[in-house]
Amino acid sequence: MYWNHVGVDTSEMTADEIAMCVTDTPCNHSVYGYGNCNIYNGLMDDFFPQYEDETQCLGYASLISDLLFGYDAPITEFYDFDELRIGDHIRMGWYEHSMIVTDIDWDTDTITVTEVNVDYENCQISWGRQITRSELFGMEGDLTYYTRYAN
């Protein structure tokens, strides 16, 4: 499935209703551009002022975070992999990619994530990708983690 609104009549929908759209049709950015991508500007928007709108992976991760913890749940930025918890948002700075942690196996230092648009092309929703600590750190660029947990 794809986090977009391809083929959906959005003329009478609110922005939040559009953000909840999921279709079985890819965006195909290289052909159609980004007009069918969903937008969600949640509380994470404060951490990314360089973007006018949160689309694709960032918008999806922000939406999932808000759905899990509530829109008003405070956000704390951190950088220690060992502090990750299920529901935390990982932002890969150089790749400009975001994902949400859905599982952690501390015995193998492996996280499982949900994300959108991992191929930067079609806004496909992905569940279950496993990434080891070394693979994550091997992906060039800064890693920033965001949590909504109170402590």
DSSP file (Angstrom, degrees, kcal/mol; ACC not computed):
  #  RESIDUE AA STRUCTURE BP1 BP2  ACC     N-H-->O    O-->H-N    N-H-->O    O-->H-N    TCO  KAPPA ALPHA  PHI   PSI    X-CA   Y-CA   Z-CA
    1    1 A M              0   0    0      0, 0.0   124,-2.8     0, 0.0     2,-0.4   0.000 360.0 360.0 360.0 163.8    0.0    0.0    0.0
    2    2 A Y  B     -AB  23 124A   0     21,-3.0    21,-2.5   122,-0.3     2,-1.6  -0.962 360.0-131.2-128.9 137.1    1.0    3.6   -0.5
    3    3 A W  S    S+     0   0    0    120,-2.8    35,-0.9    -2,-0.4     2,-0.3  -0.654  75.2  88.1 -87.2  85.0    0.8    6.6    1.7
    4    4 A N  B    S-C   37   0B   0     -2,-1.6    33,-0.2    33,-0.2    -2,-0.1  -0.900  78.1-116.4-160.0-176.7   -0.8    9.0   -0.8
    5    5 A H    >   +     0   0    0     31,-2.2     3,-1.8    -2,-0.3     2,-0.2  -0.136  45.6 159.7-128.2  37.9   -4.1   10.1   -2.2
    6    6 A V  T 3  S+     0   0    0     19,-0.3    18,-0.2     1,-0.3    19,-0.1  -0.450  77.3   2.6 -61.4 124.5   -3.8    9.0   -5.8
    7    7 A G  T 3  S+     0   0    0      1,-0.2     2,-0.4    -2,-0.2    -1,-0.3   0.508 100.9 126.6  77.8   4.6   -7.3    8.8   -7.3
    8    8 A V    <   -     0   0    0     -3,-1.8     2,-1.0    10,-0.0    -1,-0.2  -0.820  63.5-128.3 -98.5 132.2   -9.0   10.0   -4.2
    9    9 A D        +     0   0    0     -2,-0.4     3,-0.3     1,-0.2    -3,-0.1  -0.688  35.4 169.6 -77.1 104.8  -11.4   13.0   -4.4
   10   10 A T    >   +     0   0    0     -2,-1.0     3,-1.9     1,-0.2    -1,-0.2   0.313  41.1 109.5 -99.0   7.3  -10.0   15.2   -1.7
   11   11 A S  T 3  S+     0   0    0      1,-0.3    -1,-0.2    -3,-0.0    -2,-0.0   0.776  89.3  31.5 -60.5 -28.6  -12.0   18.3   -2.5
   12   12 A E  T 3  S+     0   0    0     -3,-0.3     2,-0.3     2,-0.1    -1,-0.3   0.132 100.7 104.6-114.6  20.1  -14.2   18.1    0.7
   13   13 A M    <   -     0   0    0     -3,-1.9     2,-0.1     1,-0.0    -3,-0.0  -0.740  66.9-124.5-101.9 149.0  -11.5   16.5    3.0
   14   14 A T     >  -     0   0    0     -2,-0.3     4,-2.3     1,-0.1     5,-0.2  -0.393  33.0-104.8 -78.9 166.7   -9.6   18.2    5.7
   15   15 A A  H  > S+     0   0    0      1,-0.2     4,-2.1     2,-0.2    24,-0.2   0.888 123.5  51.3 -59.9 -39.4   -5.8   18.1    5.7
   16   16 A D  H  > S+     0   0    0      2,-0.2     4,-0.8     1,-0.2    -1,-0.2   0.869 108.6  50.9 -67.6 -35.6   -5.9   15.5    8.5
   17   17 A E  H >4 S+     0   0    0      1,-0.2     3,-0.6     2,-0.2    -2,-0.2   0.902 110.3  49.2 -67.0 -40.3   -8.3   13.3    6.5
   18   18 A I  H >< S+     0   0    0     -4,-2.3     3,-1.9     1,-0.2    -2,-0.2   0.897 104.9  59.0 -64.2 -39.3   -6.1   13.5    3.5
   19   19 A A  H 3< S+     0   0    0     -4,-2.1    -1,-0.2     1,-0.3    -2,-0.2   0.741 101.6  55.9 -62.2 -22.5   -3.1   12.6    5.7
   20   20 A M  T << S+     0   0    0     -4,-0.8    -1,-0.3    -3,-0.6    -2,-0.2   0.446  82.2 119.6 -89.1  -0.8   -4.9    9.3    6.6
   21   21 A C    <   +     0   0    0     -3,-1.9     2,-0.4    -4,-0.2   -17,-0.2  -0.420  36.8 178.5 -69.1 137.5   -5.3    8.3    3.0
   22   22 A V        +     0   0    0    -19,-0.2     2,-0.2    -2,-0.1   -19,-0.2  -0.993   6.4 178.4-136.4 131.5   -3.7    5.0    1.9
   23   23 A T  B     -A    2   0A   0    -21,-2.5   -21,-3.0    -2,-0.4   -16,-0.1  -0.742  39.1-125.2-126.4 175.0   -4.1    3.7   -1.7
   24   24 A D  S    S+     0   0    0     -2,-0.2   -21,-0.1   -23,-0.2   100,-0.0   0.144  86.3  89.4-104.0  18.2   -2.9    0.7   -3.7
   25   25 A T  S    S-     0   0    0    -23,-0.2   -19,-0.3   -19,-0.1    -2,-0.2  -0.965  74.9-128.6-119.6 126.3   -1.4    3.0   -6.4
   26   26 A P        -     0   0    0      0, 0.0    97,-0.2     0, 0.0    96,-0.1  -0.309  12.8-130.2 -69.1 155.9    2.2    4.3   -6.3
   27   27 A C        -     0   0    0     95,-1.6     5,-0.3   -24,-0.0    95,-0.2   0.900  24.7-155.9 -68.8 -43.1    2.9    8.0   -6.6
   28   28 A N    >>  -     0   0    0     93,-0.2     4,-2.8     3,-0.1     3,-1.6   0.990   9.4-168.6  58.4  64.7    5.6    7.5   -9.3
   29   29 A H  H 3> S+     0   0    0     92,-2.9     4,-1.9     1,-0.3    93,-0.1   0.810  78.0  61.0 -54.7 -38.1    7.4   10.8   -8.5
   30   30 A S  H 34 S+     0   0    0     91,-0.2    -1,-0.3     1,-0.2    -2,-0.1   0.743 118.8  28.6 -67.3 -20.5    9.7   10.7  -11.6
   31   31 A V  H <4 S+     0   0    0     -3,-1.6    -2,-0.2     2,-0.2    -1,-0.2   0.826 136.2  22.6-101.6 -46.2    6.6   10.8  -13.8
   32   32 A Y  H >< S-     0   0    0     -4,-2.8     3,-0.6     1,-0.3    -3,-0.2   0.445  93.3-138.6-107.5  -2.4    3.9   12.6  -11.8
   33   33 A G  T 3<  -     0   0    0     -4,-1.9    -1,-0.3    -5,-0.4     3,-0.2  -0.443  45.8 -54.4  76.8-153.2    5.9   14.7   -9.3
   34   34 A Y  T >  S+     0   0    0      1,-0.1     3,-1.5    -2,-0.1    -1,-0.2   0.265  96.7 108.3-112.6   9.4    4.8   15.1   -5.7
   35   35 A G  T <  S+     0   0    0     -3,-0.6    -1,-0.1     1,-0.3    -2,-0.1   0.716  81.8  48.1 -63.9 -23.1    1.3   16.4   -6.0
   36   36 A N  T 3  S+     0   0    0     -3,-0.2   -31,-2.2    -4,-0.1    -1,-0.3   0.431  85.9 111.5 -97.7   0.2   -0.3   13.1   -4.8
   37   37 A C  B <  S-C    4   0B   0     -3,-1.5   -33,-0.2   -33,-0.2     2,-0.1  -0.496  71.7-116.2 -73.3 141.3    1.9   12.7   -1.8
   38   38 A N        -     0   0    0    -35,-0.9    18,-0.8    -2,-0.2     2,-0.4  -0.407  24.4-148.7 -72.6 154.9    0.3   13.1    1.6
   39   39 A I  B     +D   55   0C   0    -24,-0.2     2,-0.3    16,-0.2    16,-0.2  -0.986  17.9 174.3-125.0 135.2    1.3   15.9    3.8
   40   40 A Y        -     0   0    0     14,-2.8     2,-0.9    -2,-0.4    22,-0.1  -0.895   9.6-171.7-143.1 114.7    1.2   15.8    7.6
   41   41 A N        +     0   0    0     -2,-0.3    18,-0.1    12,-0.1    -2,-0.0  -0.774  26.7 158.4-105.7  85.7    2.6   18.7    9.7
   42   42 A G    >   -     0   0    0     -2,-0.9     3,-1.7    17,-0.1     4,-0.2  -0.027  63.3 -67.4 -90.2-161.6    2.6   17.4   13.2
   43   43 A L  G >  S+     0   0    0      1,-0.3     3,-1.6    19,-0.2     4,-0.2   0.765 126.1  71.5 -63.4 -26.1    4.5   18.5   16.2
   44   44 A M  G >> S+     0   0    0      1,-0.3     3,-2.1     2,-0.2     4,-0.5   0.724  76.6  83.6 -61.6 -19.8    7.8   17.2   14.6
   45   45 A D  G X4 S+     0   0    0     -3,-1.7     3,-1.1     1,-0.3    -1,-0.3   0.806  78.3  65.6 -53.8 -31.8    7.4   20.2   12.2
   46   46 A D  G <4 S+     0   0    0     -3,-1.6    -1,-0.3     1,-0.2    -2,-0.2   0.777 100.1  51.0 -62.7 -26.4    9.1   22.4   14.9
   47   47 A F  G <4 S+     0   0    0     -3,-2.1    -1,-0.2    -4,-0.2    -2,-0.2   0.558 112.1  46.9 -88.0  -9.1   12.3   20.3   14.4
   48   48 A F    X<  +     0   0    0     -3,-1.1     3,-1.8    -4,-0.5    -1,-0.2  -0.468  57.3 154.3-132.4  62.5   12.4   20.7   10.6
   49   49 A P  T 3   +     0   0    0      0, 0.0    -1,-0.1     0, 0.0    -3,-0.1   0.675  66.7  75.3 -65.9 -14.9   11.7   24.4    9.8
   50   50 A Q  T 3  S+     0   0    0     -3,-0.1     2,-0.5     2,-0.0    -2,-0.0   0.664  87.6  70.6 -71.2 -14.2   13.6   23.9    6.5
   51   51 A Y    <   -     0   0    0     -3,-1.8     3,-0.1    -6,-0.2    -3,-0.1  -0.894  65.3-158.8-106.7 130.4   10.6   22.1    5.1
   52   52 A E  S    S+     0   0    0     -2,-0.5     2,-0.3     1,-0.2    -1,-0.2   0.909  85.5  15.9 -68.6 -41.4    7.4   23.9    4.3
   53   53 A D  S    S-     0   0    0    -13,-0.0     2,-0.8   -14,-0.0    -1,-0.2  -0.974  76.6-125.0-132.7 146.6    5.4   20.7    4.5
   54   54 A E        +     0   0    0     -2,-0.3   -14,-2.8    -3,-0.1     2,-0.2  -0.829  46.0 161.9 -91.3 110.9    6.2   17.3    5.9
   55   55 A T  B >>  -D   39   0C   0     -2,-0.8     4,-1.6   -16,-0.2     3,-0.9  -0.690  42.1  -0.1-119.9 174.5    5.7   14.8    3.1
   56   56 A Q  H 3> S-     0   0    0    -18,-0.8     4,-2.6     1,-0.2     5,-0.2  -0.109 128.6  -0.9  48.7-130.8    6.7   11.3    2.3
   57   57 A C  H 3> S+     0   0    0      1,-0.2     4,-2.6     2,-0.2    -1,-0.2   0.872 137.2  47.9 -61.7 -40.8    8.9    9.6    5.1
   58   58 A L  H <> S+     0   0    0     -3,-0.9     4,-2.3     2,-0.2    -1,-0.2   0.927 114.4  45.7 -67.6 -45.1    9.0   12.6    7.4
   59   59 A G  H  X S+     0   0    0     -4,-1.6     4,-2.4     2,-0.2    -2,-0.2   0.911 114.6  48.5 -63.0 -42.9    5.3   13.2    7.2
   60   60 A Y  H  X S+     0   0    0     -4,-2.6     4,-2.8     2,-0.2     5,-0.2   0.938 112.4  47.6 -63.1 -48.1    4.5    9.5    7.7
   61   61 A A  H  X S+     0   0    0     -4,-2.6     4,-2.3    -5,-0.2    -1,-0.2   0.890 112.8  49.8 -62.0 -38.9    6.9    9.2   10.7
   62   62 A S  H  X S+     0   0    0     -4,-2.3     4,-2.4    -5,-0.2    -1,-0.2   0.909 111.7  48.6 -64.6 -42.3    5.4   12.4   12.2
   63   63 A L  H  X S+     0   0    0     -4,-2.4     4,-2.7     2,-0.2    -2,-0.2   0.941 112.1  47.4 -63.0 -48.8    1.9   11.0   11.7
   64   64 A I  H  X S+     0   0    0     -4,-2.8     4,-2.5     1,-0.2     5,-0.2   0.918 112.2  50.8 -60.3 -43.4    2.7    7.6   13.3
   65   65 A S  H  X S+     0   0    0     -4,-2.3     4,-2.6    -5,-0.2     5,-0.4   0.926 112.1  46.3 -59.7 -46.2    4.4    9.3   16.2
   66   66 A D  H  X S+     0   0    0     -4,-2.4     4,-2.2     1,-0.2    -1,-0.2   0.879 112.8  50.3 -65.9 -37.6    1.4   11.6   16.8
   67   67 A L  H  < S+     0   0    0     -4,-2.7    -1,-0.2    -5,-0.2    -2,-0.2   0.890 115.3  43.6 -66.6 -38.4   -1.0    8.7   16.5
   68   68 A L  H  < S+     0   0    0     -4,-2.5    -2,-0.2    -5,-0.2    -1,-0.2   0.910 132.2  17.2 -71.8 -43.2    1.0    6.6   19.0
   69   69 A F  H  < S-     0   0    0     -4,-2.6    -3,-0.2    -5,-0.2    -2,-0.2   0.587 111.6 -98.3-111.0 -13.6    1.7    9.2   21.6
   70   70 A G    ><  -     0   0    0     -4,-2.2     3,-1.6    -5,-0.4    -3,-0.1   0.111  33.7 -92.0  98.5 142.6   -0.8   12.1   21.0
   71   71 A Y  T 3  S+     0   0    0      1,-0.3   -28,-0.2    -5,-0.1    -1,-0.1   0.838 123.7  46.9 -57.2 -37.2   -0.3   15.3   19.1
   72   72 A D  T 3  S+     0   0    0     -6,-0.1    -1,-0.3    -3,-0.1    -2,-0.1   0.426  78.0 123.7 -90.7   1.7    0.7   17.2   22.2
   73   73 A A  S <  S-     0   0    0     -3,-1.6    76,-0.1    -7,-0.1    -3,-0.1  -0.449  70.0-110.3 -63.6 130.3    3.2   14.7   23.6
   74   74 A P        -     0   0    0      0, 0.0     2,-0.4     0, 0.0    -1,-0.1  -0.200  27.0-135.6 -62.7 154.1    6.5   16.5   24.1
   75   75 A I        -     0   0    0    -32,-0.1     2,-0.5    -3,-0.1    73,-0.2  -0.935  15.1-166.4-115.0 132.6    9.4   15.5   21.8
   76   76 A T  E     -E  147   0D   0     71,-2.6    71,-2.5    -2,-0.4     2,-0.4  -0.979  12.0-144.2-119.9 130.3   12.9   15.0   23.1
   77   77 A E  E     +E  146   0D   0     -2,-0.5     2,-0.3    69,-0.2    69,-0.2  -0.736  29.0 162.5 -90.1 138.0   15.9   14.8   20.7
   78   78 A F  E     -E  145   0D   0     67,-2.8    67,-2.8    -2,-0.4    -2,-0.0  -0.944  33.7-153.1-150.1 172.0   18.7   12.4   21.5
   79   79 A Y        +     0   0    0     -2,-0.3     2,-0.7    65,-0.2    64,-0.1   0.324  58.6 106.0-131.8   5.5   21.7   10.7   19.9
   80   80 A D    >   -     0   0    0      1,-0.2     3,-2.1    65,-0.1     4,-0.2  -0.830  50.8-158.3-100.4 112.6   22.3    7.4   21.8
   81   81 A F  G >  S+     0   0    0     -2,-0.7     3,-1.9     1,-0.3    -1,-0.2   0.841  92.4  64.4 -53.0 -37.2   21.3    4.2   20.0
   82   82 A D  G 3  S+     0   0    0      1,-0.3    -1,-0.3    -3,-0.1    -2,-0.0   0.611  96.6  57.1 -67.7 -11.3   21.1    2.4   23.4
   83   83 A E  G <  S+     0   0    0     -3,-2.1    -1,-0.3     2,-0.1    -2,-0.2   0.431  79.2 125.4 -97.0  -0.8   18.3    4.7   24.5
   84   84 A L    <   -     0   0    0     -3,-1.9     2,-0.3    -4,-0.2    63,-0.1  -0.257  36.5-176.5 -60.6 144.5   16.0    3.8   21.5
   85   85 A R    >   -     0   0    0     18,-0.0     3,-2.2    16,-0.0    16,-0.3  -0.940  39.1 -79.0-136.7 160.3   12.5    2.6   22.4
   86   86 A I  T 3  S+     0   0    0     -2,-0.3    16,-0.2     1,-0.3     3,-0.1  -0.377 119.1  30.2 -59.0 132.6    9.6    1.3   20.3
   87   87 A G  T 3  S+     0   0    0     14,-3.0    -1,-0.3     1,-0.4    15,-0.1   0.231  87.7 134.8  98.8 -11.9    7.8    4.2   18.8
   88   88 A D    <   -     0   0    0     -3,-2.2    13,-2.6    13,-0.1     2,-0.5  -0.369  53.5-126.1 -71.7 152.2   10.9    6.4   18.5
   89   89 A H  E     -GF 100 146D   0     57,-2.6    57,-2.5    11,-0.2     2,-0.5  -0.843  18.1-158.2-100.5 128.1   11.5    8.4   15.3
   90   90 A I  E     -GF  99 145D   0      9,-3.1     9,-1.9    -2,-0.5     2,-0.5  -0.935   5.2-166.3-108.5 129.4   14.9    8.0   13.6
   91   91 A R  E     -GF  98 144D   0     53,-3.1    53,-2.4    -2,-0.5     2,-0.9  -0.970   9.0-157.3-117.5 121.7   16.0   10.7   11.2
   92   92 A M  E  >> -GF  97 143D   0      5,-3.3     5,-1.6    -2,-0.5     4,-1.4  -0.856  11.4-162.9 -97.0 103.6   19.0   10.1    8.9
   93   93 A G  T  45S+     0   0    0     49,-3.0     3,-0.4    -2,-0.9    -1,-0.2   0.912  81.8  43.1 -58.5 -54.1   20.2   13.5    8.1
   94   94 A W  T  45S+     0   0    0     48,-0.3    -1,-0.2     1,-0.3    47,-0.1   0.891 121.4  41.4 -64.2 -39.6   22.3   13.0    5.1
   95   95 A Y  T  45S-     0   0    0     45,-0.3    -1,-0.3    47,-0.2    -2,-0.2   0.632 100.6-136.5 -78.9 -14.2   19.8   10.7    3.4
   96   96 A E  T  <5 +     0   0    0     -4,-1.4     2,-0.4    -3,-0.4    -3,-0.2   0.961  56.5 139.8  51.2  55.3   16.9   12.9    4.6
   97   97 A H  E   < -G   92   0D   0     -5,-1.6    -5,-3.3   -40,-0.1     2,-0.3  -0.986  35.4-164.4-132.6 140.6   15.0    9.8    5.6
   98   98 A S  E     +G   91   0D   0     -2,-0.4    18,-0.5    18,-0.2     2,-0.3  -0.909  10.6 169.7-123.0 150.1   12.8    9.1    8.6
   99   99 A M  E     -G   90   0D   0     -9,-1.9    -9,-3.1    -2,-0.3     2,-0.4  -0.976  27.1-126.1-152.1 161.9   11.4    5.9   10.2
  100  100 A I  E     -GH  89 114D   0     14,-2.5    14,-2.1    -2,-0.3     2,-0.4  -0.942  26.9-121.3-114.6 133.2    9.7    4.7   13.3
  101  101 A V  E     + H   0 113D   0    -13,-2.6   -14,-3.0    -2,-0.4    12,-0.3  -0.586  32.4 171.2 -74.2 125.4   11.0    1.9   15.5
  102  102 A T  E     +     0   0D   0     10,-3.4     2,-0.3    -2,-0.4    11,-0.2   0.570  66.7   6.4-109.5 -15.9    8.5   -1.0   15.8
  103  103 A D  E     - H   0 112D   0      9,-1.4     9,-2.6   -18,-0.1     2,-0.4  -0.975  57.5-155.8-162.3 153.2   10.7   -3.6   17.5
  104  104 A I  E     - H   0 111D   0     -2,-0.3     2,-0.7     7,-0.2     7,-0.2  -0.993   2.2-165.9-136.9 128.6   14.2   -3.8   19.1
  105  105 A D  E >>> - H   0 110D   0      5,-3.3     5,-2.1    -2,-0.4     4,-0.7  -0.902   6.2-176.1-111.5  99.7   16.2   -7.0   19.6
  106  106 A W  T 345S+     0   0    0     -2,-0.7    -1,-0.1     1,-0.2     5,-0.1   0.747  78.4  66.0 -70.6 -22.8   19.0   -6.0   22.0
  107  107 A D  T 345S+     0   0    0      1,-0.2    -1,-0.2    -3,-0.1    -2,-0.0   0.853 119.0  23.1 -65.5 -33.1   20.6   -9.5   21.7
  108  108 A T  T <45S-     0   0    0     -3,-0.7    25,-0.3     2,-0.2    -1,-0.2   0.334 104.4-121.8-112.4   4.5   21.5   -8.8   18.1
  109  109 A D  T  <5 +     0   0    0     -4,-0.7    24,-2.5     1,-0.2     2,-0.4   0.926  64.4 145.7  51.8  47.7   21.4   -4.9   18.2
  110  110 A T  E   < -HI 105 132D   0     -5,-2.1    -5,-3.3    22,-0.2     2,-0.3  -0.956  34.1-163.0-120.7 132.5   18.7   -5.0   15.5
  111  111 A I  E     -HI 104 131D   0     20,-2.9    20,-2.8    -2,-0.4     2,-0.4  -0.818   8.3-148.2-107.3 153.7   15.8   -2.6   15.1
  112  112 A T  E     -HI 103 130D   0     -9,-2.6   -10,-3.4    -2,-0.3    -9,-1.4  -0.958  24.8-172.3-117.2 141.0   12.7   -3.2   13.0
  113  113 A V  E     -HI 101 129D   0     16,-2.0    15,-1.3    -2,-0.4    16,-1.0  -0.866  26.9-141.5-133.6 161.7   11.0   -0.1   11.5
  114  114 A T  E     +HI 100 127D   0    -14,-2.1   -14,-2.5    -2,-0.3     2,-0.3  -0.960  38.2 154.0-115.2 143.5    8.0    1.2    9.6
  115  115 A E  E     - I   0 126D   0     11,-2.2    11,-3.3    -2,-0.4     2,-0.4  -0.966  33.3-129.9-159.7 168.4    8.7    3.8    6.9
  116  116 A V  E    S+ I   0 125D   0    -18,-0.5   -18,-0.2    -2,-0.3     9,-0.2  -0.973  80.6  10.6-128.3 143.9    7.5    5.3    3.7
  117  117 A N    >   +     0   0    0      7,-1.6     3,-2.1    -2,-0.4   -60,-0.2   0.839  61.2 162.2  65.3  38.3    9.3    6.0    0.4
  118  118 A V  T 3  S+     0   0    0      6,-0.5    -1,-0.1     1,-0.3     7,-0.1   0.767  80.7  48.1 -60.7 -23.5   12.4    4.1    1.2
  119  119 A D  T 3  S-     0   0    0      5,-0.1    -1,-0.3     0, 0.0    -2,-0.1   0.386 107.7-128.6 -95.7   2.9   13.1    4.1   -2.6
  120  120 A Y  S <  S+     0   0    0     -3,-2.1    -2,-0.1     1,-0.1    -3,-0.0   0.725  88.6  81.0  59.8  24.2   12.4    7.9   -2.8
  121  121 A E  S    S+     0   0    0    -92,-0.1   -92,-2.9   -93,-0.1   -93,-0.2   0.710  93.3  15.4-128.4 -36.1   10.0    7.2   -5.7
  122  122 A N  S    S-     0   0    0    -94,-0.2   -95,-1.6   -95,-0.2    -4,-0.0   0.454  81.2-117.0-136.5   3.4    6.5    6.0   -4.8
  123  123 A C        +     0   0    0      1,-0.2  -120,-2.8   -97,-0.2     2,-0.2   0.790  48.6 173.5  63.4  30.2    5.5    6.5   -1.1
  124  124 A Q  B     -B    2   0A   0   -122,-0.2    -7,-1.6    -8,-0.1    -6,-0.5  -0.498  31.4-126.0 -69.7 136.1    5.2    2.8   -0.5
  125  125 A I  E     -I  116   0D   0   -124,-2.8     2,-0.4    -9,-0.2    -9,-0.2  -0.712  28.9-165.9 -82.6 129.2    4.5    1.9    3.2
  126  126 A S  E     -I  115   0D   0    -11,-3.3   -11,-2.2    -2,-0.4     2,-0.4  -0.962  10.0-178.1-121.6 136.0    7.0   -0.6    4.5
  127  127 A W  E     +I  114   0D   0     -2,-0.4   -13,-0.2   -13,-0.2    -2,-0.0  -0.985  62.5  26.5-126.4 139.6    6.8   -2.6    7.7
  128  128 A G  E     +     0   0D   0    -15,-1.3     2,-0.3    -2,-0.4   -14,-0.1   0.493  64.0 152.7  96.6   3.8    9.3   -5.0    9.0
  129  129 A R  E     -I  113   0D   0    -16,-1.0   -16,-2.0   -17,-0.0     2,-0.4  -0.531  33.5-148.3 -68.1 130.2   12.7   -3.9    7.6
  130  130 A Q  E     -I  112   0D   0     -2,-0.3     2,-0.4   -18,-0.2   -18,-0.2  -0.854  17.0-177.6-103.9 135.7   15.4   -4.9   10.0
  131  131 A I  E     -I  111   0D   0    -20,-2.8   -20,-2.9    -2,-0.4     2,-0.1  -0.994  16.7-141.0-134.0 125.0   18.5   -2.8   10.5
  132  132 A T  E  >  -I  110   0D   0     -2,-0.4     4,-2.7   -22,-0.2   -22,-0.2  -0.413  28.9-110.2 -79.2 162.3   21.4   -3.7   12.7
  133  133 A R  H  > S+     0   0    0    -24,-2.5     4,-2.6   -25,-0.3     5,-0.2   0.925 120.5  49.2 -55.4 -46.2   23.2   -1.1   14.7
  134  134 A S  H  > S+     0   0    0      1,-0.2     4,-1.4     2,-0.2    -1,-0.2   0.875 110.8  49.7 -66.6 -36.5   26.3   -1.4   12.5
  135  135 A E  H  > S+     0   0    0      2,-0.2     4,-0.8     1,-0.2    -1,-0.2   0.925 111.5  49.3 -65.2 -43.0   24.2   -1.1    9.3
  136  136 A L  H >< S+     0   0    0     -4,-2.7     3,-0.9     1,-0.2    -2,-0.2   0.930 114.1  44.1 -61.6 -46.2   22.5    2.0   10.6
  137  137 A F  H 3< S+     0   0    0     -4,-2.6    -1,-0.2     1,-0.2    -2,-0.2   0.734 107.0  62.0 -71.8 -21.1   25.8    3.6   11.6
  138  138 A G  H 3< S+     0   0    0     -4,-1.4     2,-0.7    -5,-0.2    -1,-0.2   0.647  81.2  92.7 -77.5 -15.2   27.3    2.5    8.2
  139  139 A M  S << S-     0   0    0     -3,-0.9   -45,-0.1    -4,-0.8   -44,-0.1  -0.721  91.3-114.6 -80.0 114.2   24.7    4.6    6.4
  140  140 A E  S    S+     0   0    0     -2,-0.7   -45,-0.3   -46,-0.1     2,-0.1  -0.069  71.4  44.3 -54.0 145.0   26.5    7.9    5.9
  141  141 A G  S    S-     0   0    0    -47,-0.1     2,-0.2    -4,-0.1    -2,-0.1  -0.383  91.1 -42.7 114.1 172.8   25.3   10.9    7.7
  142  142 A D        -     0   0    0     -2,-0.1   -49,-3.0   -50,-0.1     2,-0.5  -0.491  44.8-151.0 -76.6 140.6   24.0   12.2   11.0
  143  143 A L  E     - F   0  92D   0    -51,-0.2     2,-0.4    -2,-0.2   -51,-0.2  -0.961  15.3-179.5-111.3 128.9   21.5   10.1   13.0
  144  144 A T  E     - F   0  91D   0    -53,-2.4   -53,-3.1    -2,-0.5     2,-0.4  -0.992  10.2-156.1-127.2 137.2   19.1   11.9   15.3
  145  145 A Y  E     -EF  78  90D   0    -67,-2.8   -67,-2.8    -2,-0.4     2,-0.4  -0.866   3.7-163.1-113.0 146.9   16.5   10.1   17.4
  146  146 A Y  E     -EF  77  89D   0    -57,-2.5   -57,-2.6    -2,-0.4     2,-0.3  -0.996   6.9-171.8-129.9 133.3   13.3   11.6   18.7
  147  147 A T  E     -E   76   0D   0    -71,-2.5   -71,-2.6    -2,-0.4   -59,-0.1  -0.910  23.2-164.6-124.2 153.7   11.2   10.2   21.5
  148  148 A R        +     0   0    0     -2,-0.3    -1,-0.1   -73,-0.2     2,-0.1   0.359  56.6 117.5-110.7  -2.0    7.8   11.1   22.9
  149  149 A Y        -     0   0    0      1,-0.1    -2,-0.1   -73,-0.1   -73,-0.1  -0.401  68.4-131.8 -66.1 145.0    8.3    9.1   26.1
  150  150 A A              0   0    0      1,-0.2    -1,-0.1    -2,-0.1    -3,-0.0   0.817 360.0 360.0 -70.0 -31.6    8.2   11.3   29.2
  151  151 A N              0   0    0      0, 0.0    -1,-0.2     0, 0.0    -2,-0.1   0.362 360.0 360.0-140.4 360.0   11.3    9.8   30.7
